[in-house]
Amino acid sequence: MILNLNEFLMAVSKALDFIEEDLFGVPTNHSKRITLIALKIGKAFDMTQEELYDLASMSLLHDNGASLKILHDNLRGNQKEKIISIESMQEHCIIGEENVRSFPFLTKPINVIKYHHEHYDGSGFFGLSGADIPLMSQIIRLADQLDLTLNLPEVAESQSQISDIIRYLVKHKGTIFSPVVVEAAEDCMSFSVFWDELKDESIDQALADLTPAFYIDYDYKKVRDITKTFSKVIDAKTAFTQFHSSSLAKRLEIMVNNYYEMDSETVEQLLIAADLHDLGKLAINNKILDKPSALSAEEFLEIQRHPQIGYICLQQIKGFEKISEWVHNHHEKLDGTGYPRGINQDSLDFPSRLLACVDIYQAIREERPYRPAMSHEQTMDILAGLVADHKIDRNIVNDIDKVFG
């Protein structure tokens, strides 16, 4: 397939927006502001289009490890307190770097996220200084620190405190920040358009305009190297699902290799769908996902949003048409009583049915906040009941019993 890297990057960005919204109550646009500032500084350094794409990617993804750490540690406080707390932990840099190793960068940048908290004078987490710190890391560091320390959204709206920001940069020039990066930032900030585009209502369009467009010829197997990484981000949403997507993909792979004749491209597409099927749960509050008792009607309606949200994120990627549809369908039922659309067997192809059945099997075999993990025999009893009620595919359920019994 010809993968539009910008479409893929924007889908990732939308998913990370959901994490921010869940963590902080409102979309913060923190990563987007970092990216826009970084792109403008990168252009001042005459970076190539490929370097600018990688800088944008790294900037959008720079806190992917922080998001996971906040979710894992259940940190408390307001949005800025949470961000500052997690940003002070070295571990999020290491997690973040590891998570992006399979991302399709164009210039093979190394350790940019790992070192994005280094100080120019060597007083950062890892003790690197000066030119030993990757330039992209230095740029992201400046943009990140400004957004964490100063109220950039307010400045963008009023443009009345720009001199305070310049003074802050000058004060820390040569200590926290690279002198040449500070000079480039000062130059960028001297234009009113810099601040206009940082406004919440303008930032999406500004990023779309500034991020270089690239396409790569990737087969689905290579695409899956990327989605396997992002399944870790999805599964880290709650301790009860930390291996759910990867385990689901492994079971599906066993099923298709043993019982079904599928071409290799369809198999890889189905495994990508398994990796990303719960992408929409990033938008669901953990108080609901981790609730140890029955959900209220309102909470269940909230849970029912997640297949639609996953579809919205993925359907914008050309080549993901089948994948996004299977993600959309993974909670639908043959009799039309599933969600989010209530479609019936006439609209559910075999991969949709297979993903739905194996997802149910895998979920029941795992511990949940309201029950322990169940045995294969207990799980098959539940699946048999769903077959009897014409909810899921009888033949697939029989095959699940044969393969995993």
N, C-alpha and C positions, 0 to 999 in steps of 0.2 A: 504494500500500500504506500501511497505518497502521504506521509504524515506532515501536516501543517503544524510546525512547532509552536507557532503563536496560538493556534486554537488549543493545542494541548496545554500550553502554559497558562492560558486564560481559564481553562477548566480546572487546573490545579489551584489557581488563584481563587476561583469561586469557592472551591472546597475549603481552602484555608480561611476565607471570609466567614464561612459557617462556624469554624472553630472559634474564631475571634468573637463572633456574635454569641455563641454559647458561653464562652468563658467570661465575657465582660458585659453581657446584656445588650450591647449595641455594637454594630460594626465599627471598628476603630480606624480602619484604613491604614493602620500602622505600617504594614509591609508595603502597601502601595505608595505611601509617601516616601519610604526609604528608596523604593525602586525609581520613582520619578526624580528624586534628588540625585541618586547615583547615576542615572542616565545622563542628566544634564552635566554633571561633573565629568563623566566619562567622555562625553562629546568634547569637552574643553581640553581633554588630553589627546584628542584626535584618535580615539580608539577606532578600530575597524568595525564594520557592521557585525561581524561574527563576535568580536569581543563585547560589543554593546549588547548583543542578544544574551550572551553568557552572563554579563553583569546584571541585566534585568532578571534573568532566571535566578541567579544566586541571591539577589536582593529580595525577590518575592518569597524565596524559600529559606531565607536566612534564619528564621525563627521556627522552622518546622520541628526541631528538637525541643525548643522551649514549649511549644504547644503541647507536645506529648508529656513533657515533664510536669507541666501544670496539671494536666488531666490525671497523671499518675499520682501526684502528691496532694491533689485536692486543696490547692492553696487558697487561702482566704484573703479578703481585702478588696479594695476598689480596683478598677482596671489598671491604673498606673502602678499601684502598689504590687499587683500581681506580676506585671511585666518586669518591673525593676527587680523584684525578688528573684524571678527565674533568670533574668539576664545576669545576675550576680553569681550564677552557678556554672562552673566550668563544664560540667557534664553535658549541658544542652548543646555546646559547640561540637563536642565529639559525636553525640547522637545525630545532630543535624548533618554533619559531614558524611557520616556513614549512610544516612538515608538518601543522599543525593548521588551516590557513586554511579548508579545506573542511569541517571538522567542524561538525555542526549545533548550534552553540551557540544559546542562547535570547536572550541579551542583547547579542550582538555585541561581546564583549570583545576589546580590541586590545592586542597586545604584552605580554600577561600572562606568557607563557612567556619571551619575549625578555628581560624585565626581572626575572625571578624570582631573579636573583643581585645585584640592586642593594642597596646599603647605605643606610640612612636618612640618613647624613651625606654621601652623595655619593661614597664611595670604592669603589663597585662597578665592574663592567665598563664601563658606559656613562656613568657620572658623574651619573646622575639622583639627586635627593635629595628628602626630605620628601614633600609631597603630589604631586609630579610622578611618583612611582612609583605605578602602579595598586595599589589596596588589595588586590586578589586576589594580586598579585605580592608585596606585603609579607607577607601571611599565609603564602603558600607558602614564602617565604624563611625565615621563622621556623621553620616546621615542618621544612623541609628541613635547615636548619643544626643544629637540635636532634638530628635523627636521624643526621646525619653525625658530629657531635662527641661525642655522649653515647650510652650504650648503652641506648636506650629499651626494647628487649625485656626486658633484665635488670631495669630499673627497674619495668616493668609487672608482672613476675613477683613481685618482692620488695617493691615500693613502699617501699623503705628509703632511696632516694637522691633523693627528690623535692625536698628542700631544696637539694640541689646544683644541680638544674636551675633552680630559682627564682633562686638566686644567680647562675647563669650568665646568665639572662635580664636580671636587674637590672644586672649588670656591663656588658652591651652595649646597654642601653636608651639610645636616642638616637644610637647610633653605627651598629651593624649593624641594630638592630631599631627599628621605630616604637614610641614610648612607648605609644600607645593599643592597639596590637596586643599588646604585652607585658602590659599590664594585663588585656586580655581573656583571654590565654593563662593568666595566673596564676589568674584566676577559674575557668576550666575545670578546671585541674589540681588545684583544691582538693577535687574530688569523686572518690571512689574509683572510681566507674563509668568515669571517663575512662581510668584505667589498666587496669581490668579489660577494657575493650573493645579496648585496644591489644594484648592478648595474641594470639599467632598463631592460637590455636584459636578466638578470638572475633571476629577482625577482619572476616571475610567477612560474617557475619550483621549485625554492627554497621553496616557500610557499606550493606548492603541496606536496613536499617531507616532510616538517616539520609539516604540520597540520595533527593531528591524524584522521584516518578514522572511522566514526561511522554511524550506521544505526539505525533507529527507526521504529517501526510498528505504523504508523499513518493512521487513516482513513481520507478521504478527508475533512470531517467536521473539524477535528483538523487542517489539513493543511490550511483550509480557515481562521482559527483564525489568522494565520500568514499573509496570503495574504491580509486580510482586513487592516492590519496595513500598509503594503507596498503600498496599493492603495492610502493612504494618502500622501505618499512621491511622488507618481506619479502625483496625482491631484494638489499638491502644486506647480507644475512646473509653473503654471500661474494662476492668480486670476480668470480667466474666466472658469477654469475647477476644482475649488477647491472641488466640490462635485460630479463631473461627474461620476467617476467610482462607487462610493457608491450608487448614485442614479440609475445608470444603473443596478447594481446588484439587488437593491430593486424591480425595475420594472420587471426584468427577473424572480425574485422569485414569484412575483404576477402572472405573465403569466403562469409559469409552474405549479403553484399550482391550477390555475383555469381552464386551458384549455388543458394542455398536460399531457399525462401519461408517465412520465419518472421515471426510478428507482432512488432511493435516491443518489446513487453514481454518476450518470450522472448529476443530478441536482447540486450537490456540485462541480463537475468538471466545469460545465458551469458557476457557480457563481465565481469560482476561475479565470476562463478566463475573466469574466467581471471585476474583481478586477484588473487584470494585462494586459488588452487588449491594453492599451496605454503606456505600459512600454517603448516602443521604443521612445516615445516622449521625454524621458529624454535626448536623444541624439540630439534633434532638438533645434536650437537656439531660444531663446525667442523673438528675433527681428522678427522672422517669425511667431511664435505662437501668438504673441500679435499685429501683424500688423493690423492697422485699415482700410486698403484699400486692394484692390485685390492683390493677390500674383502674382509675375512674374512667367514665365515658369520655371525658375531655382529654385525659392522658392517652387513651387508646387512639383517639382521633389524631393526636399529635404524632404518635408512632406511625400511623398510617401514611404520614406525609413522606416518609423516607425513600420509598421507591421512586416517587415523582421527583424528589429533589435530586436523587442520583441521576435520573434520566435527563433533567434539565442541565446538569453539569456536563454530561457526556455527549448529548446529542449534537452539540455544536462542533464536535470533532469529525471531520470527513473520514470515512472508513470505519466509524464506530456505530453505524446505523443499526446493525444487528445486535451489537453488544449493548447499546443503550436500551434497545427494545427488550432484551432479555432481563436486564437489570430492572426495567420498569415492571416486568411481569412476574417477578420471582415470589410475590405473595398473592398472585391471582389463583382462583380455583376453577375447576372444570364446570362447576354448576353456577358460576357467576357470583359467588358470595365472597370472593376475595377482595383485595384492595391493591392499588388505589382507585382503579377504574371500574371494577366489577365486571370485567369481560369474562366470557365463558369459553368452553372447549373449542368452539369454532375459530377463536382468535388466538389460541395458544398452540404454537408450533412445538415440535419435539424438544428442542433445546430449552425452551421456556419450561416445559413440564419436567424435564430432567433436572434442571437447576432448582426448581421449586421443591421437588421430592428430596433430593440429596441435601438441600439446605435444611429442611425440616428434620431429616434424620440426624444431621450433624448437630443441630441446635439442641435436640433432645438428649443427645449423648454427652453434652457439656453441662457443667454446673451453671445454674442461674441464681440470682439473689433470692428467689422465692422457692427453690427446690434443688436437691442434689442432682448430679449427673445420673442418667438412667442406663441400664444395661441394653444390649442389643435386643434381647427378648422383650423387654418392656417397651422399647422404642417401636419394635415391629407390631406390637399389639395396638399402639396408638395409630401407626400408619394404616393398619388393617381397618381400623374404625373410620379413618378418613376415606379410604377406598370405598368402604360400604356406603358412605354418605355421598359418594360421587364427587369428592373434593379433589382427589389426586389420581394419577395414572396407575391402574392396577398392574400393568406389565412392568413398569419401572420399579414399583414397590417389590414385586416378586424378584426382580433382578438384584435389588439392593440386599434382600435377604440372602440370596445365593452368594453374593460377593463378600459381604461383611459378616455373615452368620458364623 
